[in-house]
Amino acid sequence: MTAIVSRNATGRDTAVPIPLPKTPAEAITVLAHYHRAEIGRMAGWRDRIDRTTNWAITVIAAMLSVSLSTPTAHHGVLLFAMLLVLLLLGIEARRYRFFDVFRRRVRRLERHYYAQVFASQPDPSDAWTEMLSTSLRHPVFYISLAEAFRRRLRRNYGWMFLILLLAWLLKISSARLQESGRGELVHSVGEIIDNASLGPLPGWLVLCAVMIFYGLLLMVILRRSDRETDDGSVHV
């Protein structure tokens, strides 16, 4: 039996056994408290995920305001915004891995215990308690960082990168954006290439780099994965 060290009245440390549930009522009480604790941990990591997404939206809004509000603002501001959003996506992917650990524990309890309470059905997995015990003793990530990156990009950040791309294309294709109340478009591809230059980097090189970057993002989004959890249409 598991024991804890306690100091008695004489000042000596003694091992006091921790009582385990002995009746069904005690076991149900433990399950209820444990479920509540895992919900709290899952909600905490979900809040961190939402916070990172809010940071990314704030960055995009600020960079769009800076870049599109004045005709003299450089398009490099939007390229810098892409890098910042990519950094936030990497941070959120790491947080998502932790969130996934606690979500799977909660879903395991809900699927194999609480669902059976409300409507009993034949459960094909009788070893769910052993799997839960193993997860508590030796916590491991269930998905890789690349898979977490793909999920967050596919569900949230893909739209953010699309908005930045459209804004950047508008910026480099407008010779004098909002100088007289409207945008004046360029008249040739050569002007677009010239507008896309970034410091000592020629415009064609910047265009190629952006195309390759978004091509890689599209490949990640379209990549199929068999590791999606069986949560139906409710997912994060």
TORTOR-309848 format. One record per residue (C-alpha): x negated, y negated, z; residue in three letters. Coordinates in pm, 1 decimal, padded with zeros to 6 digits. Each point is the difference from the previous one (the first is absolute). Layout:
BEGIN
<atom><u>X</u><v>Y</v><w>Z</w><residuo>Ala</residuo></atom>
...
//
This chain:
BEGIN
<atom><u>00000.0</u><v>00000.0</v><w>00000.0</w><residuo>Met</residuo></atom>
<atom><u>-00122.0</u><v>-00349.1</v><w>-00076.8</w><residuo>Thr</residuo></atom>
<atom><u>-00120.5</u><v>-00195.0</v><w>00299.7</w><residuo>Ala</residuo></atom>
<atom><u>-00096.0</u><v>-00353.8</v><w>00089.3</w><residuo>Ile</residuo></atom>
<atom><u>-00253.1</u><v>-00119.0</v><w>00256.4</w><residuo>Val</residuo></atom>
<atom><u>00153.5</u><v>-00171.2</v><w>00301.4</w><residuo>Ser</residuo></atom>
<atom><u>-00158.8</u><v>-00137.5</v><w>00318.3</w><residuo>Arg</residuo></atom>
<atom><u>00155.5</u><v>00127.4</v><w>00323.2</w><residuo>Asn</residuo></atom>
<atom><u>00023.1</u><v>-00167.1</v><w>00341.2</w><residuo>Ala</residuo></atom>
<atom><u>-00348.2</u><v>00115.7</v><w>00099.0</w><residuo>Thr</residuo></atom>
<atom><u>-00153.6</u><v>-00171.7</v><w>-00303.7</w><residuo>Gly</residuo></atom>
<atom><u>-00077.9</u><v>00322.9</v><w>-00188.4</w><residuo>Arg</residuo></atom>
<atom><u>00091.8</u><v>00060.0</v><w>-00362.7</w><residuo>Asp</residuo></atom>
<atom><u>00230.7</u><v>00295.3</v><w>-00052.3</w><residuo>Thr</residuo></atom>
<atom><u>00156.4</u><v>00147.6</v><w>-00310.9</w><residuo>Ala</residuo></atom>
<atom><u>00375.3</u><v>-00039.7</v><w>-00006.7</w><residuo>Val</residuo></atom>
<atom><u>00184.6</u><v>00207.3</v><w>-00261.7</w><residuo>Pro</residuo></atom>
<atom><u>00227.2</u><v>-00188.4</v><w>-00241.6</w><residuo>Ile</residuo></atom>
<atom><u>00341.6</u><v>00164.6</v><w>-00003.5</w><residuo>Pro</residuo></atom>
<atom><u>00126.2</u><v>00112.8</v><w>-00338.1</w><residuo>Leu</residuo></atom>
<atom><u>00369.0</u><v>00022.0</v><w>-00095.2</w><residuo>Pro</residuo></atom>
<atom><u>00152.7</u><v>00311.1</v><w>00148.1</w><residuo>Lys</residuo></atom>
<atom><u>00363.4</u><v>-00039.2</v><w>-00102.7</w><residuo>Thr</residuo></atom>
<atom><u>00172.2</u><v>-00094.9</v><w>-00328.0</w><residuo>Pro</residuo></atom>
<atom><u>00118.2</u><v>-00325.5</v><w>00158.3</w><residuo>Ala</residuo></atom>
<atom><u>-00357.1</u><v>-00097.9</v><w>00089.9</w><residuo>Glu</residuo></atom>
<atom><u>-00121.0</u><v>00090.8</v><w>-00349.1</w><residuo>Ala</residuo></atom>
<atom><u>00271.7</u><v>-00215.9</v><w>-00158.1</w><residuo>Ile</residuo></atom>
<atom><u>-00101.6</u><v>-00290.5</v><w>00223.0</w><residuo>Thr</residuo></atom>
<atom><u>-00361.6</u><v>00035.8</v><w>-00110.1</w><residuo>Val</residuo></atom>
<atom><u>00105.1</u><v>00011.0</v><w>-00366.6</w><residuo>Leu</residuo></atom>
<atom><u>00213.0</u><v>-00312.5</v><w>00039.0</w><residuo>Ala</residuo></atom>
<atom><u>-00279.4</u><v>-00199.6</v><w>00164.9</w><residuo>His</residuo></atom>
<atom><u>-00259.1</u><v>00127.1</v><w>-00247.1</w><residuo>Tyr</residuo></atom>
<atom><u>00221.5</u><v>-00088.8</v><w>-00295.7</w><residuo>His</residuo></atom>
<atom><u>00045.7</u><v>-00351.4</v><w>00138.1</w><residuo>Arg</residuo></atom>
<atom><u>-00376.5</u><v>-00037.5</v><w>00045.7</w><residuo>Ala</residuo></atom>
<atom><u>-00076.9</u><v>00112.9</v><w>-00355.5</w><residuo>Glu</residuo></atom>
<atom><u>00266.2</u><v>-00235.6</v><w>-00135.8</w><residuo>Ile</residuo></atom>
<atom><u>-00173.5</u><v>-00284.2</v><w>00182.2</w><residuo>Gly</residuo></atom>
<atom><u>-00341.2</u><v>00087.8</v><w>-00142.3</w><residuo>Arg</residuo></atom>
<atom><u>00144.2</u><v>00039.0</v><w>-00349.3</w><residuo>Met</residuo></atom>
<atom><u>00180.9</u><v>-00334.4</v><w>00027.0</w><residuo>Ala</residuo></atom>
<atom><u>-00322.4</u><v>-00166.4</v><w>00114.9</w><residuo>Gly</residuo></atom>
<atom><u>-00191.7</u><v>00114.0</v><w>-00306.5</w><residuo>Trp</residuo></atom>
<atom><u>00297.1</u><v>-00085.1</v><w>-00223.1</w><residuo>Arg</residuo></atom>
<atom><u>-00013.1</u><v>-00353.9</v><w>00139.1</w><residuo>Asp</residuo></atom>
<atom><u>-00370.6</u><v>-00018.4</v><w>-00087.9</w><residuo>Arg</residuo></atom>
<atom><u>00077.1</u><v>00112.3</v><w>-00355.2</w><residuo>Ile</residuo></atom>
<atom><u>00271.1</u><v>-00264.1</v><w>-00039.3</w><residuo>Asp</residuo></atom>
<atom><u>-00235.3</u><v>-00262.6</v><w>00142.8</w><residuo>Arg</residuo></atom>
<atom><u>-00263.1</u><v>00074.6</v><w>-00264.7</w><residuo>Thr</residuo></atom>
<atom><u>00263.2</u><v>-00020.2</v><w>-00273.4</w><residuo>Thr</residuo></atom>
<atom><u>00111.6</u><v>-00337.4</v><w>00134.9</w><residuo>Asn</residuo></atom>
<atom><u>-00360.2</u><v>-00120.7</v><w>-00009.5</w><residuo>Trp</residuo></atom>
<atom><u>-00025.4</u><v>00105.1</v><w>-00365.0</w><residuo>Ala</residuo></atom>
<atom><u>00322.9</u><v>-00181.8</v><w>-00090.5</w><residuo>Ile</residuo></atom>
<atom><u>-00124.4</u><v>-00311.4</v><w>00181.2</w><residuo>Thr</residuo></atom>
<atom><u>-00330.4</u><v>00011.4</v><w>-00188.0</w><residuo>Val</residuo></atom>
<atom><u>00179.2</u><v>00031.6</v><w>-00333.3</w><residuo>Ile</residuo></atom>
<atom><u>00235.7</u><v>-00288.2</v><w>00076.4</w><residuo>Ala</residuo></atom>
<atom><u>-00286.5</u><v>-00224.1</v><w>00109.9</w><residuo>Ala</residuo></atom>
<atom><u>-00219.4</u><v>00082.0</v><w>-00299.5</w><residuo>Met</residuo></atom>
<atom><u>00286.2</u><v>-00048.1</v><w>-00246.1</w><residuo>Leu</residuo></atom>
<atom><u>00074.0</u><v>-00339.1</v><w>00153.5</w><residuo>Ser</residuo></atom>
<atom><u>-00363.4</u><v>-00106.6</v><w>-00027.0</w><residuo>Val</residuo></atom>
<atom><u>-00051.2</u><v>00130.5</v><w>-00352.3</w><residuo>Ser</residuo></atom>
<atom><u>00326.0</u><v>-00098.2</v><w>-00170.5</w><residuo>Leu</residuo></atom>
<atom><u>00073.3</u><v>-00327.2</v><w>00178.3</w><residuo>Ser</residuo></atom>
<atom><u>-00272.3</u><v>-00203.6</v><w>-00171.5</w><residuo>Thr</residuo></atom>
<atom><u>-00136.6</u><v>00024.0</v><w>-00357.0</w><residuo>Pro</residuo></atom>
<atom><u>-00358.0</u><v>-00036.2</v><w>00123.5</w><residuo>Thr</residuo></atom>
<atom><u>00013.5</u><v>00306.3</v><w>00228.3</w><residuo>Ala</residuo></atom>
<atom><u>-00227.5</u><v>00275.9</v><w>-00124.5</w><residuo>His</residuo></atom>
<atom><u>00139.3</u><v>00339.4</v><w>-00096.4</w><residuo>His</residuo></atom>
<atom><u>-00268.6</u><v>00159.6</v><w>00213.7</w><residuo>Gly</residuo></atom>
<atom><u>00223.9</u><v>-00067.2</v><w>00298.2</w><residuo>Val</residuo></atom>
<atom><u>00235.7</u><v>00270.2</v><w>-00128.6</w><residuo>Leu</residuo></atom>
<atom><u>-00288.8</u><v>00241.0</v><w>-00057.4</w><residuo>Leu</residuo></atom>
<atom><u>-00109.8</u><v>-00061.4</v><w>00356.2</w><residuo>Phe</residuo></atom>
<atom><u>00358.5</u><v>00068.6</v><w>00111.9</w><residuo>Ala</residuo></atom>
<atom><u>-00014.6</u><v>00337.1</v><w>-00176.8</w><residuo>Met</residuo></atom>
<atom><u>-00309.6</u><v>00092.4</v><w>00198.7</w><residuo>Leu</residuo></atom>
<atom><u>00159.0</u><v>-00110.2</v><w>00327.2</w><residuo>Leu</residuo></atom>
<atom><u>00314.4</u><v>00203.1</v><w>-00067.5</w><residuo>Val</residuo></atom>
<atom><u>-00217.4</u><v>00298.8</v><w>-00090.6</w><residuo>Leu</residuo></atom>
<atom><u>-00178.7</u><v>-00036.2</v><w>00334.3</w><residuo>Leu</residuo></atom>
<atom><u>00332.8</u><v>-00015.2</v><w>00185.0</w><residuo>Leu</residuo></atom>
<atom><u>00117.8</u><v>00305.3</v><w>-00190.9</w><residuo>Leu</residuo></atom>
<atom><u>-00304.4</u><v>00193.0</v><w>00120.5</w><residuo>Gly</residuo></atom>
<atom><u>00068.9</u><v>-00104.8</v><w>00359.5</w><residuo>Ile</residuo></atom>
<atom><u>00364.4</u><v>00098.3</v><w>-00030.5</w><residuo>Glu</residuo></atom>
<atom><u>-00090.4</u><v>00338.0</v><w>-00151.8</w><residuo>Ala</residuo></atom>
<atom><u>-00211.4</u><v>00076.4</v><w>00307.0</w><residuo>Arg</residuo></atom>
<atom><u>00284.4</u><v>-00101.3</v><w>00232.0</w><residuo>Arg</residuo></atom>
<atom><u>00243.0</u><v>00208.3</v><w>-00201.7</w><residuo>Tyr</residuo></atom>
<atom><u>-00203.5</u><v>00315.4</v><w>00071.3</w><residuo>Arg</residuo></atom>
<atom><u>00047.2</u><v>-00051.7</v><w>00374.2</w><residuo>Phe</residuo></atom>
<atom><u>00368.9</u><v>-00076.3</v><w>-00049.7</w><residuo>Phe</residuo></atom>
<atom><u>00039.3</u><v>00321.3</v><w>-00201.2</w><residuo>Asp</residuo></atom>
<atom><u>-00135.6</u><v>00212.0</v><w>00287.6</w><residuo>Val</residuo></atom>
<atom><u>00262.2</u><v>-00120.6</v><w>00247.7</w><residuo>Phe</residuo></atom>
<atom><u>00276.2</u><v>-00002.8</v><w>-00258.5</w><residuo>Arg</residuo></atom>
<atom><u>-00060.2</u><v>00367.8</v><w>-00076.3</w><residuo>Arg</residuo></atom>
<atom><u>00021.0</u><v>00086.0</v><w>00369.5</w><residuo>Arg</residuo></atom>
<atom><u>00329.9</u><v>-00185.8</v><w>00033.5</w><residuo>Val</residuo></atom>
<atom><u>00138.7</u><v>00156.7</v><w>-00315.7</w><residuo>Arg</residuo></atom>
<atom><u>-00103.3</u><v>00343.8</v><w>00121.2</w><residuo>Arg</residuo></atom>
<atom><u>00196.8</u><v>-00049.1</v><w>00320.1</w><residuo>Leu</residuo></atom>
<atom><u>00299.9</u><v>-00142.8</v><w>-00180.9</w><residuo>Glu</residuo></atom>
<atom><u>00005.8</u><v>00263.8</v><w>-00272.6</w><residuo>Arg</residuo></atom>
<atom><u>-00053.3</u><v>00309.7</v><w>00212.1</w><residuo>His</residuo></atom>
<atom><u>00161.8</u><v>-00096.6</v><w>00331.2</w><residuo>Tyr</residuo></atom>
<atom><u>00236.6</u><v>-00296.1</v><w>-00008.2</w><residuo>Tyr</residuo></atom>
<atom><u>00152.7</u><v>00096.7</v><w>-00333.9</w><residuo>Ala</residuo></atom>
<atom><u>00062.1</u><v>00349.1</v><w>00140.5</w><residuo>Gln</residuo></atom>
<atom><u>00178.0</u><v>-00152.6</v><w>00300.1</w><residuo>Val</residuo></atom>
<atom><u>00251.9</u><v>-00181.1</v><w>-00219.2</w><residuo>Phe</residuo></atom>
<atom><u>00044.0</u><v>00273.3</v><w>-00264.6</w><residuo>Ala</residuo></atom>
<atom><u>-00181.9</u><v>00328.7</v><w>00044.7</w><residuo>Ser</residuo></atom>
<atom><u>-00139.9</u><v>00154.1</v><w>-00318.6</w><residuo>Gln</residuo></atom>
<atom><u>-00249.7</u><v>00277.7</v><w>-00071.4</w><residuo>Pro</residuo></atom>
<atom><u>-00340.6</u><v>-00154.3</v><w>00052.5</w><residuo>Asp</residuo></atom>
<atom><u>-00262.5</u><v>00142.1</v><w>-00241.1</w><residuo>Pro</residuo></atom>
<atom><u>-00282.1</u><v>-00136.2</v><w>00216.9</w><residuo>Ser</residuo></atom>
<atom><u>-00013.5</u><v>00149.9</v><w>00347.5</w><residuo>Asp</residuo></atom>
<atom><u>-00357.2</u><v>-00113.3</v><w>00067.6</w><residuo>Ala</residuo></atom>
<atom><u>00073.5</u><v>-00371.5</v><w>00016.9</w><residuo>Trp</residuo></atom>
<atom><u>-00075.5</u><v>-00016.1</v><w>00373.7</w><residuo>Thr</residuo></atom>
<atom><u>-00339.3</u><v>00158.6</v><w>-00060.9</w><residuo>Glu</residuo></atom>
<atom><u>-00073.1</u><v>-00249.0</v><w>-00278.6</w><residuo>Met</residuo></atom>
<atom><u>00101.7</u><v>-00285.2</v><w>00229.4</w><residuo>Leu</residuo></atom>
<atom><u>-00221.2</u><v>00134.4</v><w>00276.9</w><residuo>Ser</residuo></atom>
<atom><u>-00295.0</u><v>00024.9</v><w>-00238.0</w><residuo>Thr</residuo></atom>
<atom><u>00056.5</u><v>-00359.2</v><w>-00112.8</w><residuo>Ser</residuo></atom>
<atom><u>-00001.1</u><v>-00119.1</v><w>00361.6</w><residuo>Leu</residuo></atom>
<atom><u>-00314.7</u><v>00192.5</v><w>00091.4</w><residuo>Arg</residuo></atom>
<atom><u>-00194.5</u><v>-00079.8</v><w>-00316.7</w><residuo>His</residuo></atom>
<atom><u>00149.8</u><v>-00300.1</v><w>-00182.8</w><residuo>Pro</residuo></atom>
<atom><u>-00093.1</u><v>-00014.3</v><w>-00367.2</w><residuo>Val</residuo></atom>
<atom><u>00107.0</u><v>-00213.1</v><w>-00293.6</w><residuo>Phe</residuo></atom>
<atom><u>00243.4</u><v>00172.3</v><w>-00232.6</w><residuo>Tyr</residuo></atom>
<atom><u>-00070.6</u><v>-00216.3</v><w>-00303.5</w><residuo>Ile</residuo></atom>
<atom><u>-00320.4</u><v>-00139.6</v><w>-00141.6</w><residuo>Ser</residuo></atom>
<atom><u>-00083.3</u><v>-00369.2</v><w>-00019.9</w><residuo>Leu</residuo></atom>
<atom><u>00042.2</u><v>00016.8</v><w>-00378.1</w><residuo>Ala</residuo></atom>
<atom><u>00349.9</u><v>00146.8</v><w>00036.5</w><residuo>Glu</residuo></atom>
<atom><u>00096.7</u><v>-00266.5</v><w>00254.6</w><residuo>Ala</residuo></atom>
<atom><u>-00137.4</u><v>-00264.3</v><w>-00237.7</w><residuo>Phe</residuo></atom>
<atom><u>00212.2</u><v>00139.8</v><w>-00283.2</w><residuo>Arg</residuo></atom>
<atom><u>00318.3</u><v>00004.7</v><w>00206.3</w><residuo>Arg</residuo></atom>
<atom><u>-00029.8</u><v>-00358.4</v><w>00118.3</w><residuo>Arg</residuo></atom>
<atom><u>-00097.1</u><v>-00119.1</v><w>-00347.7</w><residuo>Leu</residuo></atom>
<atom><u>00290.5</u><v>00182.8</v><w>-00158.9</w><residuo>Arg</residuo></atom>
<atom><u>00261.5</u><v>-00114.3</v><w>00251.7</w><residuo>Arg</residuo></atom>
<atom><u>-00105.1</u><v>-00356.3</v><w>00082.3</w><residuo>Asn</residuo></atom>
<atom><u>-00322.3</u><v>-00139.0</v><w>-00137.0</w><residuo>Tyr</residuo></atom>
<atom><u>00055.7</u><v>00084.2</v><w>-00366.5</w><residuo>Gly</residuo></atom>
<atom><u>00257.3</u><v>-00279.2</v><w>-00023.6</w><residuo>Trp</residuo></atom>
<atom><u>-00236.6</u><v>-00243.0</v><w>00171.1</w><residuo>Met</residuo></atom>
<atom><u>-00279.4</u><v>00072.6</v><w>-00246.4</w><residuo>Phe</residuo></atom>
<atom><u>00248.3</u><v>-00038.6</v><w>-00287.0</w><residuo>Leu</residuo></atom>
<atom><u>00101.0</u><v>-00347.0</v><w>00122.2</w><residuo>Ile</residuo></atom>
<atom><u>-00365.4</u><v>-00103.9</v><w>00025.3</w><residuo>Leu</residuo></atom>
<atom><u>-00070.2</u><v>00132.9</v><w>-00350.2</w><residuo>Leu</residuo></atom>
<atom><u>00291.3</u><v>-00192.7</v><w>-00152.7</w><residuo>Leu</residuo></atom>
<atom><u>-00105.3</u><v>-00317.3</v><w>00180.8</w><residuo>Ala</residuo></atom>
<atom><u>-00359.7</u><v>00042.7</v><w>-00119.6</w><residuo>Trp</residuo></atom>
<atom><u>00109.2</u><v>00055.1</v><w>-00360.2</w><residuo>Leu</residuo></atom>
<atom><u>00217.0</u><v>-00311.8</v><w>00021.8</w><residuo>Leu</residuo></atom>
<atom><u>-00293.3</u><v>-00195.7</v><w>00138.5</w><residuo>Lys</residuo></atom>
<atom><u>-00252.6</u><v>00094.7</v><w>-00268.6</w><residuo>Ile</residuo></atom>
<atom><u>00254.5</u><v>-00037.7</v><w>-00282.0</w><residuo>Ser</residuo></atom>
<atom><u>00107.5</u><v>-00350.0</v><w>00106.0</w><residuo>Ser</residuo></atom>
<atom><u>-00240.0</u><v>-00273.3</v><w>-00093.3</w><residuo>Ala</residuo></atom>
<atom><u>00156.0</u><v>-00265.3</v><w>00223.2</w><residuo>Arg</residuo></atom>
<atom><u>00242.7</u><v>00167.9</v><w>00236.2</w><residuo>Leu</residuo></atom>
<atom><u>00250.7</u><v>-00245.3</v><w>00154.5</w><residuo>Gln</residuo></atom>
<atom><u>-00201.2</u><v>-00306.5</v><w>-00099.7</w><residuo>Glu</residuo></atom>
<atom><u>00306.3</u><v>-00165.2</v><w>-00157.9</w><residuo>Ser</residuo></atom>
<atom><u>00272.7</u><v>00202.1</v><w>00165.8</w><residuo>Gly</residuo></atom>
<atom><u>-00036.1</u><v>00302.5</v><w>-00227.2</w><residuo>Arg</residuo></atom>
<atom><u>-00263.6</u><v>00246.7</v><w>-00103.4</w><residuo>Gly</residuo></atom>
<atom><u>-00179.6</u><v>-00043.3</v><w>-00331.2</w><residuo>Glu</residuo></atom>
<atom><u>-00101.0</u><v>00335.6</v><w>-00143.5</w><residuo>Leu</residuo></atom>
<atom><u>-00326.2</u><v>00060.4</v><w>-00181.0</w><residuo>Val</residuo></atom>
<atom><u>00001.0</u><v>00047.8</v><w>-00376.5</w><residuo>His</residuo></atom>
<atom><u>-00247.3</u><v>00284.6</v><w>-00051.0</w><residuo>Ser</residuo></atom>
<atom><u>-00147.8</u><v>00308.8</v><w>00159.0</w><residuo>Val</residuo></atom>
<atom><u>-00336.2</u><v>-00172.0</v><w>00008.4</w><residuo>Gly</residuo></atom>
<atom><u>00136.4</u><v>-00266.1</v><w>00232.1</w><residuo>Glu</residuo></atom>
<atom><u>00134.2</u><v>00267.6</v><w>00235.5</w><residuo>Ile</residuo></atom>
<atom><u>-00342.5</u><v>00164.7</v><w>00008.1</w><residuo>Ile</residuo></atom>
<atom><u>-00164.2</u><v>-00334.6</v><w>00070.7</w><residuo>Asp</residuo></atom>
<atom><u>00248.5</u><v>-00074.7</v><w>00278.5</w><residuo>Asn</residuo></atom>
<atom><u>-00069.7</u><v>00340.1</v><w>00157.2</w><residuo>Ala</residuo></atom>
<atom><u>-00368.4</u><v>-00074.5</v><w>00054.9</w><residuo>Ser</residuo></atom>
<atom><u>-00113.6</u><v>00004.5</v><w>00359.4</w><residuo>Leu</residuo></atom>
<atom><u>-00317.9</u><v>-00192.8</v><w>00076.3</w><residuo>Gly</residuo></atom>
<atom><u>-00286.4</u><v>00160.8</v><w>-00192.9</w><residuo>Pro</residuo></atom>
<atom><u>00222.0</u><v>00295.0</v><w>-00099.1</w><residuo>Leu</residuo></atom>
<atom><u>00145.9</u><v>-00023.7</v><w>-00350.4</w><residuo>Pro</residuo></atom>
<atom><u>00374.7</u><v>00021.5</v><w>-00046.4</w><residuo>Gly</residuo></atom>
<atom><u>-00007.9</u><v>00330.6</v><w>-00188.7</w><residuo>Trp</residuo></atom>
<atom><u>-00182.8</u><v>00165.0</v><w>00289.6</w><residuo>Leu</residuo></atom>
<atom><u>00252.2</u><v>-00128.6</v><w>00254.9</w><residuo>Val</residuo></atom>
<atom><u>00289.9</u><v>00118.5</v><w>-00218.0</w><residuo>Leu</residuo></atom>
<atom><u>-00155.1</u><v>00345.5</v><w>-00032.8</w><residuo>Cys</residuo></atom>
<atom><u>-00059.7</u><v>00021.6</v><w>00375.4</w><residuo>Ala</residuo></atom>
<atom><u>00362.2</u><v>-00093.7</v><w>00075.3</w><residuo>Val</residuo></atom>
<atom><u>00129.2</u><v>00251.1</v><w>-00258.2</w><residuo>Met</residuo></atom>
<atom><u>-00214.8</u><v>00278.4</v><w>00147.3</w><residuo>Ile</residuo></atom>
<atom><u>00109.7</u><v>-00090.4</v><w>00354.0</w><residuo>Phe</residuo></atom>
<atom><u>00368.4</u><v>00010.6</v><w>-00086.3</w><residuo>Tyr</residuo></atom>
<atom><u>-00048.2</u><v>00311.9</v><w>-00209.2</w><residuo>Gly</residuo></atom>
<atom><u>-00142.9</u><v>00176.8</v><w>00304.1</w><residuo>Leu</residuo></atom>
<atom><u>00289.1</u><v>-00123.4</v><w>00214.5</w><residuo>Leu</residuo></atom>
<atom><u>00248.0</u><v>00131.3</v><w>-00256.5</w><residuo>Leu</residuo></atom>
<atom><u>-00172.5</u><v>00339.1</v><w>-00004.0</w><residuo>Met</residuo></atom>
<atom><u>00025.5</u><v>00019.4</v><w>00379.1</w><residuo>Val</residuo></atom>
<atom><u>00368.9</u><v>-00094.4</v><w>-00008.0</w><residuo>Ile</residuo></atom>
<atom><u>00090.4</u><v>00253.2</v><w>-00270.1</w><residuo>Leu</residuo></atom>
<atom><u>-00199.9</u><v>00282.2</v><w>00155.8</w><residuo>Arg</residuo></atom>
<atom><u>00233.2</u><v>00267.7</v><w>00130.2</w><residuo>Arg</residuo></atom>
<atom><u>-00049.9</u><v>00153.4</v><w>00343.3</w><residuo>Ser</residuo></atom>
<atom><u>00140.6</u><v>00316.3</v><w>00154.6</w><residuo>Asp</residuo></atom>
<atom><u>-00069.5</u><v>-00117.7</v><w>00354.7</w><residuo>Arg</residuo></atom>
<atom><u>00310.7</u><v>-00212.4</v><w>00040.1</w><residuo>Glu</residuo></atom>
<atom><u>00193.1</u><v>00093.2</v><w>00311.3</w><residuo>Thr</residuo></atom>
<atom><u>00347.7</u><v>00144.8</v><w>-00025.7</w><residuo>Asp</residuo></atom>
<atom><u>00171.2</u><v>-00308.4</v><w>00146.6</w><residuo>Asp</residuo></atom>
<atom><u>00234.5</u><v>-00037.5</v><w>-00294.7</w><residuo>Gly</residuo></atom>
<atom><u>00044.8</u><v>-00352.6</v><w>-00127.8</w><residuo>Ser</residuo></atom>
<atom><u>-00084.9</u><v>-00154.4</v><w>00340.1</w><residuo>Val</residuo></atom>
<atom><u>-00371.0</u><v>-00071.6</v><w>00003.8</w><residuo>His</residuo></atom>
<atom><u>-00249.1</u><v>-00274.9</v><w>00076.0</w><residuo>Val</residuo></atom>
//
